[in-house]
Amino acid sequence: MIQKILTSLKLPLVFVQGVYFFNKMKKLADPDGSRTGIAGQGQTIKLLVIGDSSALGVGCKKMEETSTGVLVKQLSATYQVNYHICAFTGYTTAQILAAVKQLPLTPFDYVVISVGSNDIVKGNSLKKWKQHSDALHAYIEKNFNPKKILMSAIPPFQKLPTLPYLMRHYLAERSQSMNYYLMAHSHT
């Protein structure tokens, strides 16, 4: 109870810090390269990567340098990887779900999901995020029938020294709560 009161008292200052910081922050470009493709030879696996700027690899110059690009390269040493990236800078989980619903309904063997950072930054409630996250999982399971869904943890805001202290602390608390939920509610 005391923690909730203290958090409520910090919110106005965190809000002001956030507005200032995000208005001054340099916007990073999306990486160059295709969001769909085929790489390697061997048994075919179909990979879908869903998410926000983390999944997209914003900050990298080329798609091959992103975490998805590295994953595709490593898998393509053994498999033929048919990959599709459905990721957008600034999207919340609800917006990502809406984008995923526009994809053709084809099966994927593996789905990698990286969502939540923008829900935190945009002040979406944990309850709403849980609802959207669960809806995203349910939609993926029903419509893409993956063998495995892999969830990426929400980035550790506490390790971002460029964020003002109070804002970093507040965002870190929220990301930790969301990561605990992800660990406790792993779907597949």
N, C-alpha and C positions, 0 to 999 in steps of 0.2 A: 504494500500500500504506500509506504513512504517512497519507494522507488518510482511509483507512478506519479506522485506529487512532485518529486524532484525533476522528473522528466518533463512534466507539464510546465514547470517554471523555466526550464531551459529552452523550450520550443520557440518562443519569440526571437531569442538571440540566434538560435540555430537557423531559423528561417531567414533572418537578415543576412547571416553569414552565407547561407546557401544562395540567395539571390545575387549577392555581390560576387561570390566565387564563380558561379556558373555563367554569369554574364561576362566575366573577365577571362574565363577558361578558353584556351585555344581549342577549336573544333578539329578533331582528327579526321582525315579522309578515310573512306573505305579502301580496302586493298584492291589493286588492279588484278583482274583475272576472272575466269568464269566461275559461276556459282554452281554449275552442273558439269559433269564430265565422266569420262571413263579412263581409268589408269590401270596399268598392269595386265598380266596374263595369268590364267589359271581359273580355278573355280570362281564363279561370279558371286560377289556379295553386294547387296544394295544398302547404301548408307545415307541416312537423312540427318542433317545437322540443323537444329532449330534453336533460335534464340535472339539475343540482343547483340550489342557491339562486341561482347566477349566471344560469342560464337562466330561472328563475322570476321573478327581479327582486326578491328579498327586499330590503327597505329602502325600496322605492318604495311610495307609498300606493295608487296605482291601476295596473292592468295597462297602461294607455295610456302610462304614464311609463317602463315597463321597456324594455330594449333590444329585446325582442320586440315590444312595443307600438309602438315607434317604427318598427321595420322594417315591420310590417304597415301602419302609416299611410303610410309612403313608397311601398310597393308598391301600395297601394290607390288611389293617384293615377292609376295606369295599368292595373292589373289588378283582377279580382275575386279576392280572397285568401281561400281556405278554410284556416283555420289551426287547429292543435291543439297545445297545450302539454302535454308529459308531463315535468314537472319537480318535484322534491321536495327540500325542505331536509334536509340531513344525509345524503342518499343517496350511497353509494359507486357506482362504476361497475357492480359486480355487482348491486347493488340496482336500479339504473336499468335494466339489461338485463332483470331479472325483471319490472319494471313495463312495459317496452316489449313484452314477450312477451304481455302481457294486452290490448294494443291490437288492434282489428279489423285484419285483414290487407287493407288498401286501399292502392293506390299513392299516393305523394306525389311531387311534382316536386322539392321541395327539403327536405332534412333538415339542421337546424342542431343540432350537438351541443356541449354544454359540460359536461364531466365531469373528475374528477380531484382537485379540491380536497379533497373529503372522504376520498379514498383517502390523500392526503398527511397530513392532520390525524389520521386514525385509524391511521396507521402501517402501512398496507398496503404490501407490497413492490412495487418497480418491476416485477419479473417478473410478479407476480399482476395488477397493473394493466394491463400490456401484454396479458396473456391476455384479461382481461375487455374491454378496449378493442377488441382485434381481434375478439372474439366479438360485440360490439355492432355493429361495422361489418359483419361478415359477415351477421348477422341482418337488419340494415336493408337491405343490398343484395339479399338473397334475397327478403325478404318485402314490402318497400315499393317496390322498383324505382325509386329516385330518379334523376333526371337528374344531380343534384349533391348531395354530402354536404359540408357546411361545418363544419369543426372550429374551435371557439373555443380560443384559448390558455388555459392555466391561469393564473389571476391572479398577478401578480408579488408574492409575499409579501414580498420585500425592500423594497417600497414601502409597507408597512403599519406606520407608526410606533407604533401602539398595541400591537404585539406586543413582548414582551421581546426584547432583542438576540439572545441565543443561539438562541432559538426561531425568530425571524424568519430568521436566517441558515440554520439547519438546514432550515426549510420552503422557503426560497428555493432552496437547492441541489437539493432534491428536485423542486420545480416546474420548474426549468430542465432537469433531466434528462428529465422527462416532456415538456416542450415540444420538446426536441430530437428525441425519439422521434416526436412528432406531425408535426413538419416533415419528418423523413426517411421517414415511412411514411404520407404522405397517400394515402388510398385512391382517392378520386374527386374 
